[in-house]
Structures are given as C-alpha cells and as structure tokens.
Amino acid sequence: MTEILDSRLFCGMVINAAAAVESRSQEINELNVFPVPDGDTGTNMSMTLNNAARELSKGFPATLGSAAEVTASAMLRGARGNSGVILSLLFRGMSKFLKEKNTATCADFAAAMNEGVSAAYKAVMKPTEGTILTVSRLASAAAAEAAADTPDIEIMLEKAIGIGDDALANTIEQNPVLKKAGVVDAGGMGYLAILRAFLSAARGEMIESTKTEPAAKAREESVFSRFDTEEDIHFPYCTEFIVQKDQEKSVDLLRDFLSRIGDSAVVLDDEELIKVHVHTDRPGDVLTEALTYGSLLTVKVENMREQHTSKLQEAEAAGAAPKPEEQEKRREPTQPLSIVSVCAGKGLTDLFHELGADQVVTGGQTMNPSTEDILRAVERSAGAAVIVLPNNKNIVMAAQQCAGLTEKKVIVIPTSSVPQGISALLAADLDLSPEANEAEMLQAIQRVSSISVTYAARDSSFDGLEIRAGQYLALLEGKLLCCTDSMEDLADKIADAVSQAELVSIFYGQDVTPDQAQAFNDSLGGRLPEAELALVDGGQPVYYYLISAE
C-alpha cells in the first residue's frame, strides 16, 4: 500500500517512466500510420521524458512541488514532436497543482493528473479524440473516481490503467485514420506505459534503462562548415534581387535563363513582383536579363568564396570555432526582425541561410528538434522579434512553446514542409513589421503543394493498400499518394497530382546521386510539358525527394 506521494517517489516514477517508454519506443513507433523511417511518437516521448530523468538524477528536490516543477520545466524545454509537447503539458498541469505541496495524498495525485489533462486540452487548438488526449482524460477521470474510494495510490493507478487500456483499444474506432491503418494511437500507448511505470515505482520495482543516453541529437551545422572547400563553390556569386514588373514577359523564360548560367535558382512570381535567388559566376548577365522584366527594386550580390575564406580565417585567428556553450548565449537584438528555420541537409541549410534565415536548426523527420534547440536559435538570432519556420507539422507545437520562454517576440508560421518554408521565406521582407510578414508568409504557404518521396521502413497496410518494406512511398501534404516499386509509376502519380503546376522544384536527398536526380527530373518533366522544373541538391536524409509545386 502506498498512501503518500513524496519527492523521492515522484522522481522515481518519472525516471521509471523514462526507462519504460525508452524500452518500448520502437514498438510505439511502429504504430505510426505510414511506415516512414522518421522520428516517431515513441522516440519523441522517450527523449522528452529522458530530459526530465537526467535533471532529476542530479539530485532529488526536497519537496514534491519542487520535483514536479523541475520535471515540468525539463520536459517543456526538451519536448520533441507533438507527442512530446502534449506530454510536457500533462506534466505542466500536474506541476501547477502540486506546486505548494511537500507531499500529496492519493486524492491529490488524481486531481493533479486531471489538472494535467485540462492544461493539455486548453493548449491544443483543435483537440482530436482518439489520441493521447482521450486516453489521458479517461484514465485520469478513473483515477479521481478510484481516489474517492481508496487512499492507496497503487489501487488508484491500477483503476486508471484498466480504464486507459479500454480507451486505447477504442481509439481505433474514434479516429478514422487509425481505423484505416488498423492500429491504436501511439501516444495513448506511450501514456499507459508511463502509468504502468508509475505503478511499478510505487511498488518499489524500478525499470532498468536500456541506454545510458537517449538517441544522440543531430548536431547543428556550424557556419564554418557550410562549404568544405572553395572548390565546392562552382558558382561563387549568390545573387538576389526583386523586380517591379512592368513588361509583359513570361517569367518561365527567366527561369530557363537562370538554369543555364547557374544553380540553386529559386524564383517567386506574383502579380507585381519577381523575387529571385541564384548562384552564378555571371551576376552581371543575370541582372541585365532581369532588367528586361522591369525595374530592379533591390539587389544583393555576395562572393561566397570570399565569405568562406573570411570565415576560415576568423576561426583560425580565434583558435577554433565558437564553443557550443558560447553559441547558446543570448544575443542582444541588432535589428527589428529575424528568421529561424528548421531543416536537415547541407544543401537545404545553405539555401535557407542564403534566402535570409538568420539561424537554421538542424532537424526534421529523423530527429525532431526540441523546444530548447529552437529556443537557443531564437536567442542567438539578431532580431528583437523572431519568425520561426518549423517546416514540419510535428515541430510546430515545439516551436510554439518558445514564446513563453524568451523576452523576444516569437511568431511561428505553421509551415509543414520544406517547400512551404522556402515559399514563406521568399515572401519575407525584414523591413516590414512582424505582423505584416506573418500575413504575407501565411498567404505564401497556401500557394504551395508539397510532395515527399521516401521508402517504406516496414510492411504495413493502409486503406486497402498493402505496403511492402522498401517500396517507394509518396506523400502529398502528409497523406499517402502512392506506394510502388516502379520509379516510372511514381513519376506518373506525382505528375497527375501536380498537373496544374507552373513551377515544380525538386530537392533531392543525400541518398540520391546527381545522375539519378537528373533522370527523375527528366522523367517528371516529360510528363509535365507546360511546367518549369528546377532541380536542387537538398542533401536531406530519409527523403529521396522533396517536391514543391506552385
């Protein structure tokens, strides 16, 4: 029998929960609707909990309230993915209820669990039933009901787990997407693993961690390694400009011209303006051509070889690149507004920097960055206000938590893909107010369709389709477009999906050779004779191709 929850027991529960979810993370990951080899629910929940377990392992706080506060703070900063953020919210609500308590009764603990559920529901803009929210709500309600009849925390947790198991089994009926895939909710399963770990700790049964550390966090690329050598810079002049259109001339001709004299070309065209970014060794010719479309409003030309040499010289003079702890210090604002973006892959990182992102956080499908990772980038950025582009729907909530952790004004544009992030960045004008930029960026991301191409990590079935490990998987706005063994069939399906597009940008990943990328580009181009295609080395992991259609 366990009637009192104190700091030591609470810390043991959290440490036990971290070990339990860690040991079952792959099992939870495999409940992912699409078998994409990405950083999934189990991984995100495990890393979020491990952040708290590490803090608590440094020494147990004296009171229950302080232990709960340390846990909630560590989980908030370490939250990864939507599941990690929701989990941190559940513990934040518990912390608020337990804040002033040295110890808690069974009834107090049940009430704290319900306060956590309320906090999570309030923070999620559009709560969806058949998820971790449902399972936690019903399990916590059962805990409160049981606590009215018994002072024993163990019995209370047993009742909560029993109702939670029923709720988890029912998620497959509540959520149409889960029903199509024939699986229960992954977050709900993770939550019940936590409650079972709580019960084990109350009984004095500690779970041994399977690892000494969670999966290693992807290291952010330093500005000093954006180019390995000067020889890697084939087109040395990064050329950007804006044209006020006053000529009736097809912008497709400009795109064709840029593709012949440079690379990494990105062209944004609206009714009045043309925004261009390109790498070339002939910036004069580019600007001369641009003048045939109208008046140049802004021009920026930078010599990337000189920048590279300068950075190396600065690093050499300093003895080494800045130490990580030095990079994390808060930077005093030197301008009104700056932009932080999330992406993975050297090519995409370079592109986001060149399009105006002050800081780029390495992350994406294989490793969702934590709230702390994004917060560090916000603090290092030059702006008093900071716009964050998550570029992944599973990172949006983690980015949004930064707003309450910094003195800077933080605006999160809910970009769910890299193509949306690029479109938003092209629409940015740092001379305008943060609110004006937010409006322009939100409009820009509505004009983009995003397709991602990867491989199936395991056998699965969805909506009557049998998916085999190793097949190509194409996702249109996160929804399954096709699964196939044939690259030709893949090109057919993608071409059908973007048949009305005028511009298609293809970012190829680190596992694709330039020849393979060119062959895919030619295959897709043959099916889209009216569209302009741009091929860019993105260098991203996991995804063979990220495709933007406008």
Secondary structure, DSSP 8 states (H G I E B T S, - for coil): ----B-HHHHHHHHHHHHHHHHHTHHHHHTT-SS---S--HHHHHHHHHHHHHHHHHT---SSHHHHHHHHHHHHHHH-BHHHHHHHHHHHHHHHHHHTT-SSB-HHHHHHHHHHHHHHHHHHSSS--SSSHHHHHHHHHHHHHHHHTT-S-HHHHHHHHHHHHHHHHHHHHHH-HHHHHHT---HHHHHHHHHHHHHHHHHTT-----S-SS-S-------GGGSSS-GGG-SS-EEEEEEEEE-S---HHHHHHHHHHHEEEEEEEE-SSEEEEEEEES-HHHHHHHHTTTEEEEEEEEEEHHHHHHHHHHHHHHHSSS--HHHHTS-----EEEEEEEEE-SHHHHHHHHHTT-SEEEE-SSSS--BHHHHHHHHHHSSEEEEEEE--STTTHHHHHGGGGS-SSEEEE----SHHHHHHHHHT--TTS-HHHHHHHHHHHHHT-EEEEEEE-SS-EEETTEEE-TT-EEEEETTEEEEEES-HHHHHHHHHHHTTT-SEEEEEE-TTS-HHHHHHHHHHHHHH-TTSEEEEEE---SS-SEEEEE-
